[in-house]
Amino acid sequence: MTAPRQVDPEFLALPLRSLADAALAAARAAGASHADLRVHRLTSQSLRLRDGEVQSAVDTDELGFAVRVVVDGTWGFASHAELTPATAAATTEQAVAVARALRGLNRETVELADEPVYPNVHWVSDYEVDPFEIPASEKISLLGEYSRRLLASDGVDHVTAGCLQVKEQTFYADLAGSSIVQQRVRLHPQLEATTVDQSAGVFETMRTLAPPVGRGWEYVAGDGVWNWTDELARIPDLLAEKVKAPSVVAGPTDLVIDPTNLWLTIHESIGHATEYDRAIGYEAAYAGTSFATPDKLGTLRYGTPIMHVTADRTERHGLATVGYDDDGVETQSWDLVADGILVGYQLDRAFAPRLGLERSNGCSYADSPHHVPIQRMANVSLQPDPDTDRSTEDLISGVEDGIYVVGDKSWSIDMQRYNFQFTGQRFYRIRGGKLDGQLRDVAYQATTTDFWGSMDAVGGRSTWQLGGAFNCGKAQPGQVAAVSHGCPSALFRGVNVLNTRTEGGR
């Protein structure tokens, strides 16, 4: 058993406590009812290869601090890159000035939900090998080897490979007495093979299904976590079959959807729809609001009674997993949809009282020291069948004529998270309860409640898998956040299937 990771000494060596003391003393002197300081370091590396050759290797390192205050019931915010106590005090005074300047425009007094105090807490995410301790040359060599395995196969003309790695470190301190240091690591490796038909002037692609995860380099090197050997060996044959596959016949169709595809539908139609700031119209300009408004809480029939969706910021290896959010709230898990009914939202300390809750559920996050923390998504997951460990094959066996959907690709959803369309990486015809070769040009289309209302069965725990996104966008100025979504395989009846080639006028 590998010993738990510790926060890097280099981050702990920063003047964290002296910055907090200076900032909080200045806020207290200015009469702030709340103040917090967040030191935030974000280290990332992006490696990209094409046909085994390096296209780019980019390292970035952002370090700074932010101060938030509540003065006269109004938020104030300021940030700086210089980590000195004098700058921290001056930046706090700037945040206070911002709050006072905005007081006349503020229509609602800021009220923050209570939260226990957490003095001198350290939290580190669950990973074994820090990817930033592995030389870039070694990581590039491994991605090159994976690329060459694909290129060695007939019919594979090009291969792209890449890995994005991030280490995020934060120090949070507030007037109440909390003092929290955290470190988490995440990465997303991906390979894609392309075949080109020169005579027809067309091409087709096939991508690995390995999702982004809150793990270290152990996820990429070897087959101990993800079976790269098996997946890379199968892709050329899958791609060759896809090229020759018949085009789908459009119409209502039974679908068995694999977790590698269903996670994205969950993200767009449930994850974003149950963000409380969207539901009340507070977040609207960047990517819309939500049909799941608070007047429907406890009554909206989101899906069938087997639908149980949780939000969880504690899920092991989840991309949105952290010990404490950027409001200093200890993270937790809770229900969003229970027995098919909307029962909860994702929110932060400022929004919790507006919903009548005594405590936030820990969804505050900022992607930079120079951005204001906002309400961001937890790991939102569809739960498996609690009583029967039904396999994906069991679900398929219950379909006489349908399609099995694997892997994510393109998607589209409206500004209220209600009307949507999704495609995938691979589609298999189901005949008489068995797979019968691949199909092409498939998309499924529905409204959110019709889709989840057609869910007839979910797989058991053995089919449950975390998927996720590295760069979920929100807010203006825009921010990105990483988030995971777990789900089992699931069976949906009579979903409208489109032929994308026909829809595109080809």
C-alpha positions in Angstrom: 0.0 0.0 0.0 1.4 3.3 -1.1 1.6 5.9 1.7 -0.8 8.9 1.3 0.6 11.9 -0.6 1.6 15.0 1.3 1.2 18.7 0.2 4.4 19.7 -1.6 6.9 21.4 0.7 7.4 24.1 -2.0 3.8 25.3 -1.6 3.9 25.1 2.2 7.1 27.2 2.2 5.1 30.2 0.7 4.2 32.9 3.2 0.7 31.6 3.6 0.0 32.4 7.2 1.6 35.9 7.1 -0.5 36.7 4.0 -3.7 35.6 5.8 -2.8 37.5 9.0 -2.2 40.7 7.0 -5.3 40.4 4.8 -7.7 39.4 7.6 -6.4 42.1 10.0 -7.1 44.7 7.3 -10.6 43.3 6.7 -11.4 43.3 10.4 -10.2 46.9 10.7 -12.4 47.9 7.8 -15.5 46.4 9.5 -16.0 43.4 7.2 -18.5 40.9 8.4 -16.8 38.2 6.3 -13.4 38.0 4.7 -11.3 35.2 3.2 -8.0 34.9 1.6 -7.2 32.2 -1.0 -3.7 31.5 -2.2 -4.0 29.5 -5.4 -1.3 27.8 -7.5 -2.2 26.0 -10.7 0.5 24.0 -12.5 -0.3 22.3 -15.8 1.4 20.5 -18.6 0.0 19.7 -22.0 1.7 17.1 -24.3 0.5 16.6 -27.9 1.9 14.1 -30.5 0.9 13.4 -34.1 2.0 10.2 -35.7 4.4 9.6 -32.8 6.2 13.0 -33.2 5.9 15.8 -30.7 3.6 18.7 -31.8 3.7 20.7 -28.6 4.8 20.5 -25.0 3.5 23.4 -22.9 4.1 24.0 -19.2 2.2 26.7 -17.3 2.4 27.8 -13.7 0.0 30.4 -12.2 0.4 31.6 -8.6 -1.4 34.4 -6.8 -3.9 35.2 -4.1 -7.4 36.6 -3.9 -9.3 38.4 -1.1 -13.1 38.4 -0.7 -14.9 40.6 1.8 -18.5 41.3 2.7 -18.9 44.9 3.7 -22.3 46.4 4.4 -23.9 43.3 3.0 -22.0 43.5 -0.4 -19.3 41.4 -1.9 -15.9 42.9 -2.7 -13.1 41.1 -4.5 -9.5 41.9 -5.4 -6.4 39.8 -6.3 -2.7 40.1 -6.8 0.3 38.1 -7.9 2.8 39.5 -5.4 2.9 37.3 -2.2 3.9 39.8 0.5 2.0 40.8 3.6 2.0 44.5 2.6 0.4 43.6 -0.8 -2.1 41.4 1.0 -3.2 44.3 3.2 -3.4 46.7 0.3 -5.3 44.2 -1.8 -7.8 43.7 1.0 -8.3 47.5 1.2 -9.0 47.4 -2.5 -11.6 44.6 -2.1 -13.3 46.7 0.7 -13.3 49.7 -1.6 -15.0 47.6 -4.4 -17.7 46.5 -1.9 -18.4 50.0 -0.8 -18.5 51.2 -4.4 -21.0 48.5 -5.3 -23.2 48.9 -2.3 -25.6 51.3 -4.1 -26.1 48.7 -6.9 -26.7 45.7 -4.6 -30.4 44.7 -4.5 -29.9 41.9 -2.0 -27.8 41.8 1.2 -25.3 39.0 1.1 -26.2 36.3 3.7 -23.8 33.4 4.1 -24.9 30.0 5.5 -23.1 29.1 8.7 -20.2 26.6 8.5 -18.0 25.0 11.2 -14.5 26.3 11.7 -11.7 24.1 10.3 -8.3 25.2 11.8 -5.0 23.9 10.4 -6.5 21.3 8.0 -4.6 19.6 5.2 -6.2 17.5 2.4 -4.6 15.7 -0.6 -6.4 13.9 -3.4 -5.9 10.2 -3.9 -3.1 9.5 -6.4 0.1 7.4 -6.3 2.6 8.9 -8.8 2.8 12.7 -9.2 2.9 13.3 -13.0 5.1 16.4 -12.4 7.8 14.2 -10.9 8.0 12.2 -14.1 10.3 13.8 -16.8 8.5 15.1 -19.8 10.8 13.0 -22.0 9.6 9.8 -20.3 5.9 10.8 -20.7 6.4 11.7 -24.4 8.2 8.4 -25.0 5.2 6.4 -23.5 2.7 8.3 -25.6 4.9 7.7 -28.7 5.0 4.0 -27.9 1.2 3.9 -27.7 1.0 5.8 -31.0 3.3 3.4 -32.8 1.1 0.4 -31.7 -1.8 1.9 -33.5 0.2 3.1 -36.5 1.6 -0.4 -37.0 -1.9 -1.7 -37.9 -3.2 -1.7 -41.5 -5.8 0.9 -42.1 -4.6 3.4 -39.5 -3.2 6.4 -41.4 -2.8 8.9 -38.6 -2.7 8.9 -34.8 -2.9 11.8 -32.4 -2.0 11.4 -28.7 -2.0 13.7 -25.8 -2.1 14.1 -22.1 -3.2 17.1 -20.0 -2.0 17.1 -16.4 -2.9 19.5 -13.7 -1.8 20.0 -10.1 -3.9 22.5 -8.1 -2.9 23.8 -4.7 -4.8 26.2 -2.5 -4.6 27.8 1.0 -7.8 29.2 2.4 -8.2 31.2 5.6 -11.1 33.3 6.9 -12.1 35.6 9.7 -14.0 32.8 11.5 -10.7 30.9 12.0 -10.6 28.3 9.3 -7.2 27.5 7.8 -7.2 24.9 5.0 -4.4 23.7 2.7 -5.3 21.4 -0.2 -3.6 19.7 -3.2 -5.1 17.7 -5.9 -3.9 16.1 -9.2 -5.8 15.2 -12.3 -5.0 14.2 -15.9 -6.5 13.2 -19.2 -4.7 10.9 -21.6 -6.2 10.3 -25.0 -5.3 8.7 -28.4 -7.3 8.8 -31.6 -6.7 6.8 -34.8 -7.8 8.0 -38.2 -8.3 6.1 -41.4 -8.5 8.0 -44.7 -10.2 6.8 -47.9 -8.3 8.8 -50.5 -10.5 7.7 -53.5 -13.7 8.6 -51.8 -12.3 11.7 -50.0 -13.6 10.7 -46.6 -12.1 9.7 -43.3 -13.2 8.1 -40.0 -11.9 8.2 -36.5 -11.9 6.0 -33.3 -10.8 7.4 -29.9 -9.8 5.7 -26.7 -12.5 5.6 -24.0 -10.2 6.2 -21.0 -11.9 9.1 -19.1 -10.1 12.0 -17.4 -9.5 11.2 -13.7 -8.3 12.5 -10.4 -5.3 10.1 -10.4 -1.6 10.3 -11.1 0.7 8.9 -13.7 -0.1 5.4 -12.6 -3.2 5.8 -14.7 -1.2 6.1 -18.0 1.8 3.9 -17.4 1.0 0.2 -17.6 -2.4 -1.6 -17.4 -2.8 -1.5 -13.6 -5.7 1.0 -13.7 -6.8 1.2 -17.3 -6.0 -1.7 -19.8 -4.2 0.3 -22.5 -2.8 -2.8 -24.1 -6.2 -4.3 -24.7 -7.9 -1.1 -25.9 -5.1 0.0 -28.3 -5.0 -3.6 -29.7 -8.8 -3.4 -30.4 -9.1 0.0 -32.0 -7.8 -0.8 -35.5 -10.3 -3.6 -36.0 -13.1 -1.5 -34.5 -12.2 1.4 -36.8 -12.1 -0.9 -39.9 -15.5 -2.2 -39.0 -16.9 1.3 -38.5 -15.8 2.4 -41.9 -17.8 -0.4 -43.6 -20.8 -0.2 -41.2 -24.3 0.5 -42.7 -26.0 3.9 -42.0 -28.6 3.9 -39.3 -32.4 3.9 -40.1 -33.9 6.9 -38.3 -36.9 6.5 -35.9 -37.9 5.6 -32.4 -35.4 3.0 -31.1 -34.5 1.2 -27.9 -31.1 2.2 -26.7 -28.6 0.6 -24.3 -26.2 3.4 -23.4 -22.8 2.6 -22.1 -21.3 4.8 -19.2 -18.7 6.1 -21.6 -21.5 7.9 -23.5 -24.2 8.4 -20.8 -21.9 10.5 -18.5 -22.1 13.4 -21.0 -25.9 13.3 -21.2 -26.0 13.4 -17.4 -23.6 16.4 -17.4 -25.7 18.5 -19.7 -29.2 17.5 -18.8 -28.9 17.0 -15.0 -25.6 18.4 -13.9 -26.1 21.9 -15.3 -29.9 21.8 -14.9 -29.6 21.4 -11.1 -27.1 24.2 -10.5 -29.1 26.6 -8.3 -27.8 29.8 -9.9 -29.1 28.6 -13.2 -32.4 27.5 -11.8 -33.1 31.0 -10.4 -31.8 32.8 -13.5 -28.7 34.2 -11.8 -26.5 32.5 -14.4 -27.8 33.0 -17.8 -25.5 34.8 -20.2 -22.8 32.2 -20.8 -24.8 29.0 -21.3 -28.4 29.5 -20.2 -30.6 28.9 -17.3 -32.6 25.7 -16.4 -36.1 24.3 -16.8 -35.8 22.7 -13.3 -36.8 25.8 -11.4 -37.2 25.9 -7.6 -41.0 26.0 -7.8 -40.8 22.4 -9.1 -38.6 21.1 -6.3 -40.1 18.0 -4.8 -42.7 17.7 -7.6 -40.9 17.6 -11.0 -41.0 14.1 -12.5 -37.5 14.1 -13.9 -37.5 10.4 -14.9 -38.7 7.0 -14.1 -38.8 5.8 -10.4 -35.5 3.9 -10.9 -33.7 7.2 -11.4 -31.5 8.1 -8.5 -28.9 10.8 -9.0 -26.5 12.1 -6.5 -24.1 15.1 -6.3 -20.8 14.1 -4.6 -17.7 16.1 -4.0 -16.1 13.3 -2.1 -16.1 10.5 -4.8 -12.7 8.8 -4.9 -10.7 9.9 -8.0 -13.5 12.3 -9.1 -12.4 15.4 -10.9 -14.6 17.7 -8.8 -13.5 15.9 -5.6 -11.9 18.1 -2.9 -11.9 18.3 0.8 -13.2 21.8 1.2 -14.7 24.2 -1.4 -13.6 27.8 -2.0 -16.1 29.0 0.6 -14.3 26.9 3.3 -17.2 24.4 3.3 -16.4 20.7 4.0 -17.5 18.8 1.0 -20.3 16.1 1.1 -22.8 14.1 -1.0 -26.5 14.6 -1.4 -29.5 13.6 -3.6 -30.5 15.6 -6.7 -33.1 13.2 -8.0 -34.7 10.5 -5.9 -37.2 7.9 -7.2 -37.3 10.1 -10.4 -38.3 13.3 -8.6 -36.2 16.5 -8.4 -35.2 16.8 -4.7 -32.0 19.0 -4.6 -29.7 21.5 -6.1 -26.0 22.3 -6.1 -25.2 25.6 -4.3 -22.7 27.6 -2.2 -22.8 29.6 1.0 -24.5 32.6 -0.5 -27.2 30.6 -2.3 -28.0 28.2 0.5 -30.1 30.7 2.5 -32.1 31.6 -0.6 -33.3 28.0 -0.8 -34.0 27.9 2.9 -31.1 25.7 3.8 -29.0 26.1 6.9 -25.8 24.9 5.2 -24.1 25.0 1.8 -23.4 21.7 0.1 -19.9 22.8 -0.9 -20.0 23.8 -4.6 -17.9 27.0 -4.6 -14.9 27.1 -6.9 -12.6 29.5 -8.8 -10.3 28.3 -11.5 -7.7 31.1 -10.9 -6.5 33.3 -8.1 -7.7 36.2 -10.2 -11.3 34.9 -10.6 -14.2 35.2 -8.1 -15.4 31.8 -6.7 -18.7 30.8 -8.2 -21.1 27.9 -7.8 -19.7 25.0 -9.8 -20.7 21.4 -10.4 -20.1 18.5 -8.1 -19.5 15.0 -9.4 -23.1 14.3 -10.5 -23.8 10.6 -10.9 -26.6 8.2 -11.8 -26.7 5.4 -9.3 -26.7 1.7 -10.3 -29.4 -0.9 -9.4 -29.1 -1.4 -5.7 -30.7 -4.8 -5.7 -29.4 -6.7 -8.8 -26.0 -6.6 -10.4 -27.4 -6.5 -13.9 -24.7 -6.6 -16.6 -24.6 -4.6 -19.8 -25.1 -7.9 -21.6 -28.3 -8.5 -19.5 -29.6 -5.1 -20.7 -28.8 -5.9 -24.3 -30.5 -9.3 -24.0 -33.8 -7.4 -23.2 -33.8 -5.6 -26.5 -35.3 -7.1 -29.6 -34.3 -4.4 -32.1 -32.1 -1.5 -30.9 -28.7 0.2 -30.6 -25.9 -0.1 -28.1 -24.1 3.3 -27.8 -20.4 3.6 -26.7 -18.2 6.6 -26.2 -18.9 10.3 -26.4 -18.5 12.6 -29.3 -20.6 15.7 -30.2 -23.5 17.1 -28.3 -26.0 19.9 -28.4 -28.4 21.2 -25.8 -30.6 24.3 -25.5 -30.3 27.2 -23.1 -32.7 25.7 -20.6 -31.1 22.2 -20.6 -34.2 20.7 -22.0 -33.9 19.8 -25.7 -30.8 17.9 -26.7 -29.0 15.8 -29.2 -26.0 13.5 -28.7 -23.8 11.3 -30.8 -21.1 8.8 -29.9 -17.9 7.0 -30.8 -19.3 3.5 -31.6 -22.8 2.2 -32.3 -23.8 -1.5 -32.5 -27.0 -2.9 -33.9 -28.9 -5.1 -31.4 -31.0 -7.9 -32.9 -32.8 -10.5 -30.8 -30.9 -9.5 -27.7 -27.4 -9.8 -29.2 -25.0 -7.4 -30.9 -25.0 -7.6 -34.6 -22.2 -5.4 -36.0 -21.6 -1.6 -36.0 -23.8 1.2 -37.4 -22.8 4.7 -38.5 -24.3 8.2 -38.6 -26.3 7.8 -35.3 -27.6 10.5 -33.0 -30.2 10.4 -30.3 -32.6 13.3 -29.6 -35.1 14.0 -26.9 -36.2 16.4 -24.2 -34.7 15.9 -20.8 -37.8 14.6 -19.0 -38.9 12.4 -22.0 -35.4 10.8 -22.1 -35.1 10.1 -18.4 -38.8 9.1 -18.4 -38.0 6.4 -21.0 -35.3 4.7 -18.8 -36.5 1.2 -18.3 -33.6 -0.4 -16.5 -30.1 0.4 -15.1 -27.1 -1.9 -14.7 -25.6 -3.0 -11.5 -22.6 -1.8 -9.6 -20.2 -3.8 -11.9 -21.2 -1.6 -14.9 -20.8 1.7 -13.0 -17.9 3.8 -14.2 -16.7 7.4 -13.8 -16.6 9.6 -17.0 -16.0 13.3 -17.0 -14.9 16.6 -18.5 -11.7 18.5 -18.0 -13.0 21.9 -19.1 -16.6 22.6 -18.3 -17.2 26.2 -19.0 -19.3 28.7 -17.1 -19.6 32.4 -16.1 -18.4 35.7 -17.6 -15.4 36.2 -17.5 -15.3 32.5 -18.4 -14.0 29.9 -16.0 -13.4 26.2 -16.5 -13.7 23.4 -14.0 -13.1 19.6 -14.1 -16.0 17.3 -13.1 -16.7 13.6 -13.1 -20.0 11.8 -13.7 -20.5 8.1 -12.7 -23.2 5.9 -14.1 -24.1 2.3 -15.0 -25.1 1.1 -18.4 -28.8 1.9 -18.8 -31.7 0.9 -21.1 -34.0 3.5 -22.7 -37.1 2.6 -24.7 -38.3 4.4 -27.9 -35.8 7.2 -28.1 -35.8 9.2 -31.3 -32.7 8.3 -33.4 -31.6 10.6 -36.2 -29.4 9.8 -39.2 -26.8 12.5 -39.0 -25.8 12.1 -42.7 -29.3 12.6 -43.8 -29.8 15.5 -41.4 -26.7 17.1 -42.8 -28.1 17.0 -46.3 -25.6 14.4 -47.5 
